[in-house]
Amino acid sequence: MKILQKIAWLTRKWNLSIRLLDLQLHDGDNSWGFHLLAIRYNYAAYSLLAFECRLPNGAEVKQFVVDRVDILFLRQPLNDWACDLEENNMWSGRTATRLEKIGIALVGTIFK
């Protein structure tokens, strides 16, 4: 019993889940989609390949909506990069370069 308590104590701050394939067929959020090799680490989600969308239902969703796209675990790091650039522009008074503006626009478009 002491070994199990020690394992529980050493892993108390871990927050990790790994799913190989997750299919969503009109789940609780009315989403359709899939996640291939989805990893959730410290409440941030990463996927090798993910796509989620909502279909029009005539009431709350008026047209086809893509909610989430992730390719090669890039969604979270690129979103963090874009947020850091936007915060630097806002708080430091430095204007973004043309290349940074294009990068922020692309990340916002692809990985909302």
DSSP file (Angstrom, degrees, kcal/mol; ACC not computed):
  #  RESIDUE AA STRUCTURE BP1 BP2  ACC     N-H-->O    O-->H-N    N-H-->O    O-->H-N    TCO  KAPPA ALPHA  PHI   PSI    X-CA   Y-CA   Z-CA
    1    1 A M     >        0   0    0      0, 0.0     4,-2.0     0, 0.0     5,-0.2   0.000 360.0 360.0 360.0 -32.5    0.0    0.0    0.0
    2    2 A K  H  >  +     0   0    0      1,-0.2     4,-2.1     2,-0.2     5,-0.1   0.859 360.0  54.0 -63.4 -35.8    2.9    2.4    0.7
    3    3 A I  H  > S+     0   0    0      2,-0.2     4,-2.4     1,-0.2    -1,-0.2   0.916 107.9  49.1 -66.4 -42.7    4.1    2.1   -2.9
    4    4 A L  H  > S+     0   0    0      1,-0.2     4,-2.5     2,-0.2    -1,-0.2   0.887 110.9  50.2 -64.8 -38.9    0.7    3.1   -4.3
    5    5 A Q  H  X S+     0   0    0     -4,-2.0     4,-2.3     2,-0.2    -1,-0.2   0.892 110.4  50.3 -64.6 -39.2    0.5    6.1   -2.0
    6    6 A K  H  X S+     0   0    0     -4,-2.1     4,-2.5     2,-0.2    -2,-0.2   0.910 111.2  48.1 -66.0 -42.2    4.0    7.1   -3.1
    7    7 A I  H  X S+     0   0    0     -4,-2.4     4,-1.8     2,-0.2    -2,-0.2   0.924 112.0  49.9 -62.5 -44.4    3.0    6.8   -6.8
    8    8 A A  H  < S+     0   0    0     -4,-2.5    -2,-0.2     1,-0.2    -1,-0.2   0.895 112.5  47.5 -61.7 -40.1   -0.2    8.8   -6.1
    9    9 A W  H >< S+     0   0    0     -4,-2.3     3,-0.9     1,-0.2     4,-0.2   0.908 112.4  48.0 -69.1 -41.5    1.8   11.5   -4.3
   10   10 A L  H 3< S+     0   0    0     -4,-2.5     3,-0.3     1,-0.2    -1,-0.2   0.779 117.5  41.8 -70.9 -26.2    4.5   11.8   -7.0
   11   11 A T  T >< S+     0   0    0     -4,-1.8     3,-1.3    -5,-0.2    -1,-0.2   0.220  79.8 109.1-104.6  14.5    1.9   12.0   -9.8
   12   12 A R  T <  S+     0   0    0     -3,-0.9    -1,-0.2     1,-0.3    -2,-0.1   0.772  81.4  45.8 -64.9 -26.3   -0.6   14.3   -8.1
   13   13 A K  T 3  S+     0   0    0     -3,-0.3    -1,-0.3    -4,-0.2     2,-0.2   0.419  86.8 112.2 -97.7   1.2    0.3   17.3  -10.4
   14   14 A W    <   +     0   0    0     -3,-1.3     2,-0.3     1,-0.0    -3,-0.0  -0.508  38.7 179.0 -74.3 141.5    0.2   15.4  -13.7
   15   15 A N        +     0   0    0     -2,-0.2    27,-2.3     2,-0.0     2,-0.4  -0.733  26.3 138.5-141.9  89.9   -2.6   16.2  -16.1
   16   16 A L  E     +A   41   0A   0     -2,-0.3     2,-0.4    25,-0.2    25,-0.2  -0.998  20.9 171.8-141.3 132.0   -2.2   14.0  -19.1
   17   17 A S  E     -A   40   0A   0     23,-1.9    23,-2.8    -2,-0.4     2,-0.4  -0.996  10.0-165.9-139.3 141.9   -4.5   12.1  -21.4
   18   18 A I  E     -A   39   0A   0     -2,-0.4     2,-0.4    21,-0.2    21,-0.2  -0.992   5.4-178.0-129.0 127.5   -3.8   10.4  -24.7
   19   19 A R  E     -A   38   0A   0     19,-2.9    19,-2.2    -2,-0.4     3,-0.2  -0.991  16.1-159.1-125.3 133.7   -6.4    9.2  -27.1
   20   20 A L  E    S+     0   0A   0     -2,-0.4    17,-3.2     1,-0.3     2,-0.4   0.936  81.7   5.0 -76.8 -47.9   -5.5    7.4  -30.3
   21   21 A L  E     -A   36   0A   0     15,-0.2     2,-0.5    16,-0.1    -1,-0.3  -0.984  62.5-177.5-142.3 128.1   -8.8    8.0  -32.2
   22   22 A D  E     -A   35   0A   0     13,-2.4    13,-1.9    -2,-0.4     2,-0.4  -0.969   7.4-167.9-128.2 114.4  -11.7   10.2  -31.1
   23   23 A L  E     -A   34   0A   0     -2,-0.5     2,-0.6    11,-0.2    11,-0.2  -0.868   3.9-161.3-103.4 134.3  -14.8   10.4  -33.3
   24   24 A Q  E     +A   33   0A   0      9,-3.0     9,-2.3    -2,-0.4     2,-0.7  -0.951  10.8 177.6-117.2 113.3  -17.4   13.0  -32.6
   25   25 A L  E    S-A   32   0A   0     -2,-0.6     7,-0.2     7,-0.2     5,-0.1  -0.813  79.4 -38.9-116.0  88.9  -20.8   12.3  -34.2
   26   26 A H  S    S-     0   0    0      5,-1.0     6,-0.2    -2,-0.7    -1,-0.2   0.982  87.8-177.4  56.4  64.7  -23.0   15.2  -33.0
   27   27 A D    >   -     0   0    0      4,-1.7     3,-2.1     1,-0.1    -3,-0.1   0.108  48.1 -66.2 -77.9-164.0  -21.6   15.3  -29.5
   28   28 A G  T 3  S+     0   0    0      1,-0.3    -1,-0.1     2,-0.1    -2,-0.0   0.734 137.2  49.1 -61.3 -25.2  -22.8   17.6  -26.7
   29   29 A D  T 3  S-     0   0    0      2,-0.1    -1,-0.3     0, 0.0     3,-0.1   0.225 118.2-110.1 -97.2  14.0  -21.6   20.7  -28.6
   30   30 A N  S <  S+     0   0    0     -3,-2.1    25,-0.5     1,-0.2     2,-0.3   0.769  70.3 151.3  62.4  28.3  -23.3   19.7  -31.8
   31   31 A S        -     0   0    0     23,-0.1    -4,-1.7    -6,-0.1    -5,-1.0  -0.671  34.9-162.8 -95.6 145.4  -19.9   19.0  -33.3
   32   32 A W  E     +AB  25  53A   0     21,-3.2    21,-2.9    -2,-0.3     2,-0.3  -0.968  42.9  86.0-116.7 138.6  -18.9   16.5  -35.9
   33   33 A G  E     -AB  24  52A   0     -9,-2.3    -9,-3.0    -2,-0.4     2,-0.3  -0.992  54.9-107.0 164.5-168.4  -15.3   15.6  -36.4
   34   34 A F  E     -AB  23  51A   0     17,-2.2    17,-2.4    -2,-0.3     2,-0.4  -0.983   7.1-152.7-151.5 157.4  -12.3   13.5  -35.4
   35   35 A H  E     -AB  22  50A   0    -13,-1.9   -13,-2.4    -2,-0.3     2,-0.6  -0.994  10.5-158.7-132.3 126.9   -9.0   13.7  -33.6
   36   36 A L  E    S-AB  21  49A   0     13,-3.2    13,-1.5    -2,-0.4    12,-1.4  -0.948  78.9  -8.5-109.1 120.7   -6.2   11.4  -34.5
   37   37 A L  E    S-     0   0A   0    -17,-3.2    11,-1.1    -2,-0.6     2,-0.4   0.991  84.6-169.4  53.0  71.0   -3.6   10.9  -31.7
   38   38 A A  E     -AB  19  47A   0    -19,-2.2   -19,-2.9    -3,-0.3     2,-0.4  -0.769   7.2-170.7 -92.6 130.3   -5.0   13.6  -29.4
   39   39 A I  E     -AB  18  46A   0      7,-3.5     7,-3.0    -2,-0.4     2,-0.6  -0.986   7.8-165.9-123.6 127.0   -2.9   14.6  -26.4
   40   40 A R  E     +AB  17  45A   0    -23,-2.8   -23,-1.9    -2,-0.4     2,-0.5  -0.957  15.1 172.9-113.8 114.7   -4.2   16.8  -23.6
   41   41 A Y  E >   -AB  16  44A   0      3,-2.4     3,-1.5    -2,-0.6   -25,-0.2  -0.982  69.5 -14.9-127.9 120.4   -1.4   18.1  -21.4
   42   42 A N  T 3  S-     0   0    0    -27,-2.3    -1,-0.2    -2,-0.5   -26,-0.1   0.906 127.3 -55.3  50.8  47.9   -2.0   20.7  -18.6
   43   43 A Y  T 3  S+     0   0    0    -28,-0.2     2,-0.4     1,-0.2    -1,-0.3   0.545 114.0 116.3  66.5  11.6   -5.4   21.5  -20.1
   44   44 A A  E <   -B   41   0A   0     -3,-1.5    -3,-2.4     2,-0.0     2,-0.4  -0.929  58.1-140.3-107.6 135.2   -4.0   22.3  -23.6
   45   45 A A  E     +B   40   0A   0     -2,-0.4     2,-0.4    -5,-0.2    31,-0.2  -0.805  20.5 179.1-102.1 133.6   -5.0   20.1  -26.5
   46   46 A Y  E     -B   39   0A   0     -7,-3.0    -7,-3.5    -2,-0.4     2,-0.3  -0.976   3.9-176.2-128.4 142.7   -2.7   18.9  -29.2
   47   47 A S  E     -B   38   0A   0     -2,-0.4    26,-2.4    -9,-0.2    27,-0.2  -0.998  32.7-143.1-141.3 145.2   -3.5   16.6  -32.1
   48   48 A L  E    S-     0   0A   0    -12,-1.4    24,-3.1   -11,-1.1     2,-0.3   0.920 100.5  -3.6 -66.6 -43.9   -1.7   14.9  -34.9
   49   49 A L  E    S+BC  36  71A   0    -13,-1.5   -13,-3.2    22,-0.2     2,-0.3  -0.929  79.3 165.0-150.7 125.2   -4.7   15.5  -37.1
   50   50 A A  E     +BC  35  70A   0     20,-2.4    20,-1.9    -2,-0.3     2,-0.3  -0.998  10.3 174.8-143.9 145.7   -8.0   17.0  -36.0
   51   51 A F  E     +BC  34  69A   0    -17,-2.4   -17,-2.2    -2,-0.3     2,-0.4  -0.934   4.6 175.9-150.5 126.9  -11.0   18.5  -37.6
   52   52 A E  E     +BC  33  68A   0     16,-2.4    15,-1.8    -2,-0.3    16,-1.5  -0.994   9.0 163.0-131.2 139.5  -14.3   19.7  -35.9
   53   53 A C  E     -BC  32  66A   0    -21,-2.9   -21,-3.2    -2,-0.4     2,-0.4  -0.957  28.5-133.8-147.5 165.1  -17.2   21.4  -37.5
   54   54 A R  E     - C   0  65A   0     11,-2.8    11,-2.3    -2,-0.3   -23,-0.1  -0.988  20.8-138.7-123.7 136.1  -20.9   22.1  -36.9
   55   55 A L        -     0   0    0    -25,-0.5     6,-0.1    -2,-0.4     2,-0.1  -0.616  33.1 -93.4 -91.4 150.9  -23.6   21.6  -39.5
   56   56 A P        +     0   0    0      0, 0.0     6,-0.2     0, 0.0    -1,-0.1  -0.404  41.3 174.7 -64.7 135.2  -26.4   24.1  -40.1
   57   57 A N        -     0   0    0      4,-1.8     5,-0.1    -2,-0.1    -2,-0.0   0.385  46.1-115.1-122.6   0.5  -29.5   23.2  -38.1
   58   58 A G  S    S+     0   0    0      3,-1.3     4,-0.1     1,-0.1     5,-0.0   0.255  99.6  59.5  87.4 -14.2  -31.7   26.2  -38.9
   59   59 A A  S    S-     0   0    0      2,-0.2    -1,-0.1     0, 0.0     3,-0.1   0.764 121.0  -3.3-110.1 -76.8  -31.8   27.5  -35.3
   60   60 A E  S    S+     0   0    0      1,-0.2     2,-0.7     2,-0.0     0, 0.0   0.761 127.3  55.6 -96.3 -27.0  -28.4   28.4  -33.7
   61   61 A V        +     0   0    0      1,-0.1    -4,-1.8    -6,-0.1    -3,-1.3  -0.924  59.1 177.4-109.0 111.2  -26.0   27.4  -36.5
   62   62 A K        +     0   0    0     -2,-0.7     2,-0.3    -6,-0.2    -1,-0.1   0.786  65.5  10.7 -85.8 -28.8  -27.0   29.2  -39.8
   63   63 A Q  S    S-     0   0    0     -8,-0.1    -1,-0.1    -6,-0.0    -6,-0.1  -0.915  98.8 -65.4-144.1 170.0  -24.2   27.9  -42.0
   64   64 A F        -     0   0    0     -2,-0.3     2,-0.4    -8,-0.1    -9,-0.2  -0.370  54.5-167.5 -59.5 127.8  -21.4   25.3  -42.0
   65   65 A V  E     -C   54   0A   0    -11,-2.3   -11,-2.8    -2,-0.1     2,-0.6  -0.982  17.5-148.9-126.9 127.8  -18.8   26.3  -39.3
   66   66 A V  E     +C   53   0A   0     -2,-0.4   -13,-0.3   -13,-0.2     3,-0.1  -0.864  18.7 177.2 -93.1 119.4  -15.3   24.9  -38.8
   67   67 A D  E     +     0   0A   0    -15,-1.8     2,-0.3    -2,-0.6   -14,-0.2   0.820  60.4  11.1 -92.6 -35.4  -14.5   25.0  -35.1
   68   68 A R  E     +C   52   0A   0    -16,-1.5   -16,-2.4    44,-0.0     2,-0.4  -0.987  51.3 176.3-153.4 134.8  -11.1   23.4  -34.8
   69   69 A V  E     +C   51   0A   0     -2,-0.3     2,-0.4   -18,-0.2   -18,-0.2  -0.997   9.0 174.2-135.3 133.8   -8.3   22.3  -37.1
   70   70 A D  E     -C   50   0A   0    -20,-1.9   -20,-2.4    -2,-0.4     2,-0.4  -0.986   5.1-177.0-142.5 132.2   -5.0   20.9  -36.0
   71   71 A I  E >  S-C   49   0A   0     -2,-0.4     3,-1.6   -22,-0.2   -22,-0.2  -0.995  71.6 -13.9-131.3 125.7   -2.2   19.5  -38.1
   72   72 A L  T 3  S-     0   0    0    -24,-3.1   -24,-0.2    -2,-0.4   -23,-0.1   0.828 117.2 -66.9  54.3  39.5    1.0   18.0  -36.7
   73   73 A F  T 3  S+     0   0    0    -26,-2.4    -1,-0.3     1,-0.1   -25,-0.1   0.716 105.8 124.5  61.1  24.2    0.5   19.4  -33.2
   74   74 A L    <>  +     0   0    0     -3,-1.6     4,-2.2   -27,-0.2     5,-0.3   0.644  43.8  81.7 -91.1 -15.9    0.9   23.0  -34.5
   75   75 A R  H  > S+     0   0    0    -28,-0.2     4,-2.2     1,-0.2     5,-0.2   0.937  95.0  41.2 -59.8 -52.4   -2.3   24.7  -33.4
   76   76 A Q  H  > S+     0   0    0    -31,-0.2     4,-2.4     2,-0.2     5,-0.2   0.933 116.4  46.5 -66.5 -48.4   -1.3   25.4  -29.8
   77   77 A P  H  > S+     0   0    0      0, 0.0     4,-2.1     0, 0.0    -1,-0.2   0.899 115.2  47.3 -62.8 -37.8    2.3   26.6  -30.4
   78   78 A L  H  X S+     0   0    0     -4,-2.2     4,-2.4     2,-0.2    -2,-0.2   0.885 111.5  50.2 -70.8 -36.8    1.3   28.8  -33.3
   79   79 A N  H  X S+     0   0    0     -4,-2.2     4,-2.5    -5,-0.3    -1,-0.2   0.906 110.9  49.9 -64.6 -40.3   -1.6   30.3  -31.4
   80   80 A D  H  X S+     0   0    0     -4,-2.4     4,-2.4     2,-0.2    -2,-0.2   0.909 110.9  50.1 -62.6 -41.5    0.7   31.1  -28.5
   81   81 A W  H  X S+     0   0    0     -4,-2.1     4,-2.2     2,-0.2    -2,-0.2   0.922 111.8  47.1 -61.8 -45.6    3.2   32.7  -30.9
   82   82 A A  H  X S+     0   0    0     -4,-2.4     4,-2.4     2,-0.2    -2,-0.2   0.898 112.1  50.0 -65.6 -40.3    0.5   34.9  -32.4
   83   83 A C  H  X S+     0   0    0     -4,-2.5     4,-2.5     2,-0.2    -1,-0.2   0.906 109.9  51.1 -64.4 -41.3   -0.9   35.9  -29.0
   84   84 A D  H  X S+     0   0    0     -4,-2.4     4,-2.4     2,-0.2    -2,-0.2   0.911 110.8  48.7 -62.3 -42.1    2.7   36.8  -27.9
   85   85 A L  H  X S+     0   0    0     -4,-2.2     4,-2.3     2,-0.2    -2,-0.2   0.921 111.8  48.7 -63.5 -43.8    3.2   39.0  -31.0
   86   86 A E  H  X S+     0   0    0     -4,-2.4     4,-2.0     1,-0.2    -2,-0.2   0.899 112.4  48.3 -64.2 -40.1   -0.2   40.7  -30.5
   87   87 A E  H  X S+     0   0    0     -4,-2.5     4,-2.9     2,-0.2     5,-0.4   0.899 110.4  51.4 -67.6 -39.6    0.6   41.4  -26.8
   88   88 A N  H  X S+     0   0    0     -4,-2.4     4,-2.1     1,-0.2     6,-0.7   0.909 111.3  48.2 -61.9 -40.9    4.0   42.7  -27.7
   89   89 A N  H  X S+     0   0    0     -4,-2.3     4,-0.6    -5,-0.2    -1,-0.2   0.884 115.9  44.4 -65.5 -37.6    2.5   45.1  -30.2
   90   90 A M  H  < S+     0   0    0     -4,-2.0    -2,-0.2    -5,-0.2    -1,-0.2   0.926 124.1  29.6 -74.5 -44.9   -0.1   46.3  -27.8
   91   91 A W  H  < S+     0   0    0     -4,-2.9    -3,-0.2     1,-0.1    -2,-0.2   0.776 121.3  45.2 -93.2 -27.5    2.0   46.8  -24.7
   92   92 A S  H  < S-     0   0    0     -4,-2.1    -3,-0.2    -5,-0.4    -1,-0.1   0.653  95.8-128.9 -91.9 -14.1    5.5   47.7  -26.0
   93   93 A G     <  +     0   0    0     -4,-0.6     2,-0.3    -5,-0.4    -4,-0.1   0.487  62.3 137.7  80.1   1.7    4.3   50.2  -28.7
   94   94 A R        -     0   0    0     -6,-0.7    -1,-0.3     1,-0.0     2,-0.3  -0.648  52.1-130.3 -81.0 134.8    6.3   48.4  -31.3
   95   95 A T        -     0   0    0     -2,-0.3     2,-0.1    -3,-0.1    -1,-0.0  -0.628  24.5-111.6 -85.5 145.3    4.6   48.0  -34.6
   96   96 A A        -     0   0    0     -2,-0.3    -1,-0.1     1,-0.1     2,-0.0  -0.422  30.1-115.3 -73.7 147.6    4.6   44.5  -36.2
   97   97 A T     >  -     0   0    0     -2,-0.1     4,-2.3     1,-0.1     5,-0.2  -0.308  30.3-105.0 -74.1 167.4    6.5   43.9  -39.3
   98   98 A R  H  > S+     0   0    0      1,-0.2     4,-2.2     2,-0.2     5,-0.2   0.897 122.5  51.7 -62.1 -40.1    4.7   43.0  -42.5
   99   99 A L  H  > S+     0   0    0      1,-0.2     4,-2.3     2,-0.2    -1,-0.2   0.891 109.4  49.8 -65.1 -39.6    5.8   39.4  -42.2
  100  100 A E  H  > S+     0   0    0      2,-0.2     4,-2.6     1,-0.2    -2,-0.2   0.895 109.6  51.4 -66.1 -39.4    4.5   39.2  -38.6
  101  101 A K  H  X S+     0   0    0     -4,-2.3     4,-2.2     2,-0.2    -2,-0.2   0.907 110.7  48.3 -63.3 -41.0    1.2   40.7  -39.6
  102  102 A I  H  X S+     0   0    0     -4,-2.2     4,-2.5     2,-0.2    -2,-0.2   0.916 111.8  50.3 -65.0 -42.0    0.9   38.1  -42.4
  103  103 A G  H  X S+     0   0    0     -4,-2.3     4,-2.6     2,-0.2     5,-0.2   0.909 110.4  48.9 -61.9 -43.2    1.8   35.3  -39.9
  104  104 A I  H  X S+     0   0    0     -4,-2.6     4,-2.4     1,-0.2    -1,-0.2   0.911 112.3  49.0 -63.4 -41.9   -0.8   36.5  -37.4
  105  105 A A  H  X S+     0   0    0     -4,-2.2     4,-1.9     2,-0.2    -2,-0.2   0.907 112.4  47.9 -64.9 -41.5   -3.5   36.6  -40.1
  106  106 A L  H  X S+     0   0    0     -4,-2.5     4,-2.9     2,-0.2     5,-0.4   0.930 112.7  47.3 -65.4 -45.4   -2.6   33.1  -41.4
  107  107 A V  H  X S+     0   0    0     -4,-2.6     4,-2.1     1,-0.2    -2,-0.2   0.912 112.9  50.1 -63.0 -41.7   -2.6   31.6  -37.9
  108  108 A G  H  < S+     0   0    0     -4,-2.4    -1,-0.2    -5,-0.2    -2,-0.2   0.848 115.1  43.9 -64.4 -33.9   -5.9   33.3  -37.1
  109  109 A T  H  < S+     0   0    0     -4,-1.9     3,-0.4    -5,-0.2    -2,-0.2   0.920 124.0  31.4 -76.6 -45.6   -7.5   32.1  -40.3
  110  110 A I  H  < S+     0   0    0     -4,-2.9    -3,-0.2     1,-0.2    -2,-0.2   0.932 130.4  29.3 -81.4 -47.5   -6.2   28.5  -40.2
  111  111 A F     <        0   0    0     -4,-2.1    -1,-0.2    -5,-0.4    -2,-0.1  -0.287 360.0 360.0-113.4  46.3   -6.1   27.7  -36.5
  112  112 A K              0   0    0     -3,-0.4    -1,-0.1    -4,-0.2    -4,-0.1   0.511 360.0 360.0 -33.3 360.0   -8.8   29.9  -35.0
